[in-house]
């Protein structure tokens, strides 16, 4: 290459690279989900002490999304830890008298302020889809249904456990969406409705479910404002707790 051409091309390279960097888009941070509790395995909690998360608080008189300062402490994990002086477990709490339904971080689609609740679990007795296979909920004049279907067993069942081919359907009007389904090797599955209402302010139903299986509990937050075309909601975050 002639020197004169090289001299022109080299100064242009930083401009080209800076132009490429300018058009790149930043990745959206993952939405994190957690609950308060005293006995989590250490790797289950993706939160640090002193962080501010957004919590959903429901009382008899109100539902509110409010900024919450987390207290995360190391605690002895009886399943994993052998030395009490070297605890690896974690506890999570907030500086409020009310216990939050859930806490989220990086949920840019949510804002502090009033929310709407149409169902909330009471006294830790969650609504089991193994015992009640059809749940009807209403919000803003619109009717929604959560329904478990199976080809193998008639629902509901006495023990509350779901058949290995169970599917959880969410319907409203002419729209039907499969929220979760089991594979044939899933055992001891239990699904629960923990909360339903409008937390993202779009007037449509959002859901907080526990989709549990053998040796784990899986909390999942579904929001209507994030739904793809043809769907009613979209899964935005999950919090998984394991046993042994």
Backbone torsions as a table, in degrees:
resi	resn	phi	psi	omega
1	UNK	NA	131.8	177.8
2	UNK	-59.1	147.5	-176.4
3	UNK	-60.1	-37.9	-177.1
4	UNK	-63.7	-38.1	179.1
5	UNK	-70.5	-40.5	179.6
6	UNK	-62.1	-38.0	-178.3
7	UNK	-65.8	-30.1	178.5
8	UNK	-79.4	-39.8	-174.1
9	UNK	-69.6	-39.2	-175.1
10	UNK	-62.6	-47.7	177.7
11	UNK	-63.0	-25.1	-179.0
12	UNK	-75.5	-22.4	-175.3
13	UNK	-58.9	-47.2	177.5
14	UNK	-59.8	-33.4	179.6
15	UNK	-67.6	-39.6	178.7
16	UNK	-65.6	-44.3	-179.3
17	UNK	-65.0	-40.1	179.5
18	UNK	-67.0	-32.9	176.5
19	UNK	-65.4	-39.4	178.1
20	UNK	-64.9	-41.0	-179.8
21	UNK	-65.3	-33.5	-177.7
22	UNK	-64.7	-34.5	-175.8
23	UNK	-88.1	-8.0	178.0
24	UNK	-70.2	143.8	179.3
25	UNK	-106.2	140.9	179.4
26	UNK	-72.7	143.7	178.2
27	UNK	-72.5	141.4	177.5
28	UNK	-74.6	132.2	-179.4
29	UNK	-65.2	142.9	178.7
30	UNK	-63.6	136.1	175.5
31	UNK	-76.1	124.2	-178.9
32	UNK	-103.0	147.4	-175.8
33	UNK	-133.7	140.2	176.9
34	UNK	-154.3	162.9	172.3
35	UNK	-122.5	164.9	172.8
36	UNK	-79.8	149.8	-179.5
37	UNK	174.1	171.3	-172.6
38	UNK	-111.6	-8.8	-168.2
39	UNK	-140.4	52.2	177.2
40	UNK	-89.5	147.0	167.3
41	UNK	-65.0	148.5	-173.3
42	UNK	-59.2	-38.8	-176.1
43	UNK	-79.6	-4.9	179.5
44	UNK	-80.8	-25.9	-174.5
45	UNK	-99.2	113.7	178.7
46	UNK	-99.7	51.2	-178.3
47	UNK	-138.6	153.7	-179.8
48	UNK	-120.0	154.2	-179.9
49	UNK	-60.5	133.5	177.3
50	UNK	89.8	-7.4	179.0
51	UNK	-69.4	152.9	177.2
52	UNK	-103.6	119.2	178.2
53	UNK	-118.1	165.3	178.1
54	UNK	-98.5	123.5	-177.5
55	UNK	-114.4	144.8	174.4
56	UNK	-97.3	119.9	-178.5
57	UNK	-117.0	126.8	-177.5
58	UNK	-123.5	125.1	174.0
59	UNK	-122.8	-177.8	177.9
60	UNK	-64.0	-27.4	-173.8
61	UNK	-102.2	-19.0	-173.2
62	UNK	-158.9	162.8	170.0
63	UNK	-127.8	132.2	-170.5
64	UNK	-145.1	135.1	168.3
65	UNK	-95.3	121.9	-175.4
66	UNK	-139.0	144.3	176.0
67	UNK	-64.8	135.7	-174.3
68	UNK	-133.8	133.9	176.2
69	UNK	-91.2	122.9	-175.5
70	UNK	-87.0	140.4	167.8
71	UNK	-110.1	112.3	-179.6
72	UNK	-113.8	120.2	-177.7
73	UNK	-121.4	151.8	171.8
74	UNK	-77.7	133.9	178.4
75	UNK	-135.8	159.5	179.1
76	UNK	-69.3	129.3	178.1
77	UNK	-102.9	105.2	-175.6
78	UNK	-66.0	-17.6	-180.0
79	UNK	-81.7	-38.2	-172.7
80	UNK	-107.8	-42.2	-170.7
81	UNK	-75.7	141.3	175.1
82	UNK	-108.3	-25.4	-178.1
83	UNK	-117.0	116.9	-179.2
84	UNK	-63.3	-18.8	179.2
85	UNK	-81.0	-9.9	-179.8
86	UNK	-128.3	66.5	-177.8
87	UNK	-71.8	143.0	177.6
88	UNK	-116.4	-11.1	179.4
89	UNK	-73.8	170.7	-179.7
90	UNK	-136.7	146.9	169.5
91	UNK	-117.3	149.2	-179.0
92	UNK	-129.1	129.6	176.8
93	UNK	-144.1	167.7	178.1
94	UNK	-129.6	159.6	-178.5
95	UNK	-85.3	46.8	178.0
96	UNK	-134.3	153.0	179.8
97	UNK	-71.1	-36.7	179.8
98	UNK	-77.5	146.0	175.6
99	UNK	-89.0	128.3	-179.7
100	UNK	-72.3	148.7	173.7
101	UNK	-65.2	-43.6	174.3
102	UNK	-158.3	167.7	176.6
103	UNK	-130.5	138.8	-179.1
104	UNK	-130.7	152.3	174.9
105	UNK	-130.5	146.4	-179.0
106	UNK	68.4	16.9	179.3
107	UNK	-86.9	79.4	-174.4
108	UNK	-68.1	-15.8	179.4
109	UNK	-81.2	-5.2	-178.9
110	UNK	-111.3	147.4	-179.4
111	UNK	-131.2	150.7	175.3
112	UNK	-61.8	145.7	177.5
113	UNK	136.7	-167.2	-175.4
114	UNK	-69.4	145.6	174.2
115	UNK	-128.3	174.4	179.6
116	UNK	-122.2	133.0	177.9
117	UNK	-118.9	129.7	174.6
118	UNK	-112.7	-16.3	173.7
119	UNK	-153.8	136.3	172.7
120	UNK	-142.4	139.2	177.2
121	UNK	-62.6	141.3	-179.7
122	UNK	-118.8	134.8	174.9
123	UNK	55.4	37.2	177.2
124	UNK	61.9	15.9	177.0
125	UNK	-101.7	84.1	-176.8
126	UNK	-70.4	151.0	178.2
127	UNK	-74.8	113.0	-176.3
128	UNK	-89.4	129.9	177.3
129	UNK	-77.2	-9.1	172.4
130	UNK	-78.1	-22.7	-179.3
131	UNK	-103.4	-23.6	176.6
132	UNK	-138.2	100.2	-169.1
133	UNK	-79.7	-8.4	179.8
134	UNK	-135.4	124.9	179.0
135	UNK	-125.9	128.2	179.4
136	UNK	-108.7	130.5	-179.2
137	UNK	-129.8	149.0	-179.8
138	UNK	-129.6	138.6	178.1
139	UNK	-149.7	128.4	176.6
140	UNK	52.5	42.2	177.3
141	UNK	76.8	5.2	-178.8
142	UNK	-111.6	139.3	-178.3
143	UNK	-101.9	134.1	178.3
144	UNK	-123.6	153.3	175.3
145	UNK	-136.9	138.3	169.5
146	UNK	-108.9	125.4	-173.3
147	UNK	-139.1	134.4	174.9
148	UNK	-101.0	130.9	-179.7
149	UNK	-124.1	151.5	179.7
150	UNK	-155.7	144.6	174.5
151	UNK	-91.7	-15.3	-172.6
152	UNK	-93.7	-37.5	-174.6
153	UNK	-135.3	150.6	176.9
154	UNK	-80.6	134.2	-179.4
155	UNK	-111.5	150.1	-1.0
156	UNK	-75.9	166.8	-179.2
157	UNK	-117.2	153.6	-172.1
158	UNK	-65.2	-37.7	-175.7
159	UNK	-83.7	-6.8	178.1
160	UNK	81.7	-8.3	179.0
161	UNK	-82.7	149.5	-175.6
162	UNK	-95.3	148.4	174.2
163	UNK	-66.7	157.9	-171.4
164	UNK	-68.7	-11.7	178.8
165	UNK	-110.3	17.7	-175.1
166	UNK	-64.2	144.5	174.3
167	UNK	-129.7	142.0	176.5
168	UNK	-105.1	114.4	-177.7
169	UNK	-103.6	142.8	176.8
170	UNK	-121.5	121.3	-174.2
171	UNK	-129.6	151.3	170.8
172	UNK	-158.5	123.2	-176.7
173	UNK	60.5	-127.1	180.0
174	UNK	-92.2	2.2	-177.4
175	UNK	-96.4	134.0	175.9
176	UNK	-134.4	131.5	-178.7
177	UNK	-130.8	135.4	174.0
178	UNK	-85.7	114.8	-179.1
179	UNK	-84.4	-34.1	-176.1
180	UNK	-161.1	148.2	177.7
181	UNK	-146.1	154.0	-179.1
182	UNK	-100.3	154.4	171.2
183	UNK	-100.2	166.0	-174.9
184	UNK	-65.3	-18.9	-179.2
185	UNK	-96.4	8.0	176.8
186	UNK	-82.5	127.8	179.5
187	UNK	-119.0	154.9	173.9
188	UNK	55.7	37.0	179.6
189	UNK	-77.3	134.6	175.0
190	UNK	-138.3	129.5	179.8
191	UNK	-116.7	140.0	-176.0
192	UNK	-135.8	144.6	169.4
193	UNK	-92.9	121.0	-179.0
194	UNK	-100.9	-36.4	-178.8
195	UNK	-159.2	147.6	173.8
196	UNK	-145.8	142.3	179.9
197	UNK	167.5	-157.5	178.9
198	UNK	-120.4	105.9	-178.7
199	UNK	-106.9	-16.1	-179.1
200	UNK	-102.5	1.9	170.0
201	UNK	77.6	18.9	-179.2
202	UNK	-100.9	4.9	177.8
203	UNK	80.0	6.3	-179.7
204	UNK	-117.3	162.9	-171.0
205	UNK	-77.6	131.2	171.3
206	UNK	-110.0	157.7	-173.8
207	UNK	-133.7	145.5	170.6
208	UNK	-127.1	113.2	-171.9
209	UNK	-120.8	156.5	169.7
210	UNK	-114.8	113.3	-176.8
211	UNK	-111.1	83.8	-168.8
212	UNK	-94.6	153.4	175.6
213	UNK	-138.5	-165.1	-178.6
214	UNK	-62.5	118.6	173.3
215	UNK	68.9	19.3	174.9
216	UNK	-152.4	153.8	171.3
217	UNK	-120.2	131.5	-176.2
218	UNK	-124.7	106.5	175.8
219	UNK	-86.6	135.0	-177.2
220	UNK	-135.0	131.9	176.8
221	UNK	-104.8	123.2	177.5
222	UNK	-111.8	130.0	179.1
223	UNK	-119.4	138.1	-179.3
224	UNK	-73.7	-32.5	-177.0
225	UNK	-68.0	-16.2	-179.1
226	UNK	-102.8	5.8	-176.9
227	UNK	-64.9	140.8	174.2
228	UNK	-78.9	166.0	-178.5
229	UNK	-56.5	130.9	179.2
230	UNK	90.2	-10.9	178.9
231	UNK	-106.3	164.4	179.6
232	UNK	-95.8	-34.5	-179.2
233	UNK	-144.3	172.0	173.9
234	UNK	-138.6	141.8	175.9
235	UNK	-71.5	123.0	-177.9
236	UNK	-111.5	-22.7	-179.5
237	UNK	-162.4	156.0	176.9
238	UNK	-143.2	154.2	177.8
239	UNK	-134.7	115.9	-173.7
240	UNK	-110.6	129.6	177.0
241	UNK	-119.2	130.4	-179.5
242	UNK	-107.9	161.5	179.0
243	UNK	-89.2	-110.1	-178.1
244	UNK	-72.0	NA	NA
